[in-house]
Structure formats: C-alpha cells, structure tokens
Amino acid sequence: MRYGMVIDLKRCVCCDSCTMACKVLHYNPTKVFWARVLEKEVGKYPNVRKEFLPVLCNHCESPPCVDACPTGASSKREDGIVLIDYDLCIGCRACTAACPYGARTYLRKIEGYYPEKCEEGYWGICGLTVNEQMGYKDKQSGVSTKCTFCFDRLEQGREPFCVEVCPTEARYFGDLNDPTSEVSELITKRDGKQLRAEEGTNPSVYYLS
Amino acid sequence: MQERTLITPYRGMEFVIGYRSQTEWRWLMAIAFATGGMGAGLFILSVFMNDLVMGMMVGWLIVAVIKGGAHLLFLGHPLRIFYAFRAPKLSWISRGFIATFAFLIFGGLYIISFFPWFAWLPWASGAGWLGETFKYIAIVCGAVVMVYTALVMAQPSAIPFWNNSLLPVLFIGVGLAGGVALLLLMYPFVGAAALDVYFIEMLGRILISTNLVLLMFYLLTVFKGPLAAQESVRILLYKGGGLSAIFDVLVLGLGLIAPLAIVFYVYFSQPSGSGLYNLVAAAALLEVTGSFFLRFCFLRAGVNNPVY
C-alpha cells in the first residue's frame, strides 16, 4: 500500500479551507502551515489571472529529508507516509534544507496568536488562549514539523482533514499502488503530474490540470 | 521560461510561487562550518610540521569549543546531540558528527601524550604503534571534519547552488588555507625553530591561489546551471544582489585577493624580522575572515527552485 493524494487544480479556488482545517486540527502554532495554497499571477494586463497550487508534504518515495536526518527522526513508513519522531529530532534543520518543496517548518518557538493578551480568567497563561493551551501542551519547540497525511485519522478509517473539508472536492486520497483506486484512475485518465519530478523524489502527491 | 521572481519568505509564511531563499542556516552554522575546517586543517598541518604541539592543541580546541559550541547553540535540542550517532548509513551530518567525535577523542589522546604530566602513557610523545594509530585516525577524521559540511550541503539537490561536486574540494582548500593562516598567526609563540615561516607562506601562496581559481570556477560552473543556481550567483556577485557587498569585499577582496597580494609581495621582496611577521599576520587575519564569510555567503545564497 502506498498512500497518495491527487489534487485537481481546475477545482481549487484558493479558499484556504485546507490551510485552516489543518491548522485547527493539528493545533499548529503561529507561522506553521503544513498545508498552504500558493498563488501565482500569470499573463499581462488586461489578460491576467491567478493560478493556485495547494502544497503540502509530498511524502516522497525517495525522501531527501530522511536521507539528511542524522538521528533517524524522519522516517518513512511502509504505507509511504513520512513521519517525524519529535523525541528524536535535534532541530538541526538539515531536512528543511534538503526538502525541495519547502514542506518542512522549523518550530522555533511556540507562540499564541494573541501574545499581548493577558486578562485574568479567560487567558489562563498569558499570551495563550485556553484552546491554545490545550492544543500546545504536547507540542515541542526546537523541532521540524510537517504534514502527516493525518495518519491518526487514517487509522480510524477516515481521510486527511484537508481532503474532507475541501468545498470543491478538489482533493482525492487513496492507495497509489492499487490501479483500481480513484486516485490511480484519476492519475491515469487525466495525466496527473508530480511537482519537480526531475528531482527524483517520486512524490505521492499528484496534480491534475 | 521560468519567471525570475526572488522571494525571501518568512519560513512557513510563504504563499507565493517563486524562488525561495534558504533561511535556516545562518551565522551559527557559518561559524561551525568555518571553524571546523580551520581547526581540523590546523591540526593536520601541525602534525606534519613535526608534531607542533601548540598548533595541534589550538586546532583541537577550535573544533571542540568553537565548532562544537556553535553547533550546540544552533540545535533546537542540544542535549539530544548524541542521537546524531544513529544514522551514518544515509546522513552526512551523522557521519560528520561521528568523525568529529573520533577526531576529538583520538586527537586529544595524541596531543596529551606530548605533555610532561602524561609521560607515563604507553604512547608518550606519540611514539609506538599506539601513537601512530591515534595520529592517523585523528588525521583521517580531521579530513572528514574539513569536508563533511560541504557534503551535507551538496548531497540534496534542493538547492542547486550547493549541489556541486566542486564544493567539497573548495571547502578542503579553504580549510587548509585557514589552517595555514592560523599557523602563521602562531609564529611569535612558537618561534622560528618550530615553524619555517617561508615554507608556510609558500604553502599559503599555493592554497590561496588554488582557492581563488577554484572559487571562480565554481561560480562559473553553477552559473551555467539551473535558474535557482544562477540566482544564487546573482545574489553574491551583482550589485543589489543582497550579499554582493559582503562577498565581493570580504570574501573575494579581503579574503583572497589581498592575502594573495601580500604573500606574493613577501615572496618577491623577502622581508625579515617584524616586517615579515606583520605582513604574514595581516594576510592570515584577512584569510581567516574571508574563510568565515565564504561559508556565510554560501549558506545565505542558497536558493530553492520554485515548486512549480
């Protein structure tokens, strides 16, 4: 089995639901976005349009981040998901430098969105809302972080949250090794492309244009 | 043709397709890389200078204290540093850490054998098969310490400017030149009996000339590469490139051309006494400064290709 995702660029409208959903589910602190939608302006006035590219960790089959990691904190599972063991990560950021997709973020310091707030009662710990306190309690600073394909949801038989919340159903998720799966059929029928295929990483995320 | 839009994002806040500057490895890593190369280079050269104890000791201390300290300050979890032993099969950082550790152990064992308090050691003054073994292990590990940082940078293809087989060669040359510079700075403390200044200066002349040629060849090679690599060269060399002032002045001008001019002047004019020392010390200080800023500029000039 090899988990993979297919993103239909014709359906993406850059609503950033995936960005926010991922952030909310995983309690990612400020400045950390595991899923983002990149924009690019193309054309010349008056024929200008924007192109959108949702990006996340590609969970590559030959991940350069795993090769770069000196502690084995970054590793690839048998189902293709690349995960980080935060207890082994020393924060050297070699994986961040090695990733050609900018998928990794170094979590320098865990900060709340309202650092100036310090009202007694509601905020509890100054600078962190009650929700942030709950969400950040297991977070470690000084480590690299990235998308996990919501592996814990997969174990419950659910799809990654970004796939579930997309209002235009631009994302599909499934087994790339199963030729009859929806993702495999989409890649074949609509000529799905990988980002920077020339890097030789063989990403598990395909794009349909 | 890809658009040449250089964006220096705040890491994690990037929402635009374009070239992305590497922003994680900066001053501390530049210090660690530069001092590792210079310290190991100094140690190796000192061994070949008839076991110049002061040189070996200073080289060892530079690696242990400055390089080690810089790495520990940089890491997010420095107390977990020994986890870096775990992945030598794949990671050059792991291999480099093991080599650094071995260098410090075996180099340290070799150095202490020259001190009177350790005359009881079986390998006192580096004698015997044990002394020779420690010496050569320390030399090999020192060579790895000099070169592994370049291999860490060159291994992934994400940053085309770094992904070049000339980078390790350049770093070895710069590391040895740094070692020569530090040896020259030690001359007043060790004296003419221990150190042949003219020989060291000749070595410096050869190394700096070679490094200048290597650097130019490196920049020329990457400039013919992917657009991201060309962008890196533009950042380094061209006015308004962001790093051009530092690179052109501190690395090329003061770090390579000025020391080269000084050592050639020494060669042709053959000064002596304090005049000789002042000149070579000036060249050495400039070379050490240039060596550090070379690492810094190379790190900061790393640019990723756009993802799309």
Interface residues (C-beta under 8 A of the other chain):
Chain A: K31 V32 F33 R36 V37 L38 E39 K40 E51 L53 V55 P64 V66 D67 A68 C69 P70 T71 G72 A73 L88 C89 I90 G91 C92 R93 A94 T96 A97 A98 C99 P100 Y101 G102 T105 Y106 L107 R108 Q140 S141 G142 V143 L195 R196 E199 G200
Chain B: Y10 R11 G12 M13 E14 F15 V16 I17 G18 R20 Q22 E24 W25 F74 L75 G76 H77 P78 R80 I81 Y83 A84 R86 A87 L90 S91 W92 I93 S94 F97 V152 M153 Q155 P156 S157 A158 I159 G302 N304 N305 V307 Y308
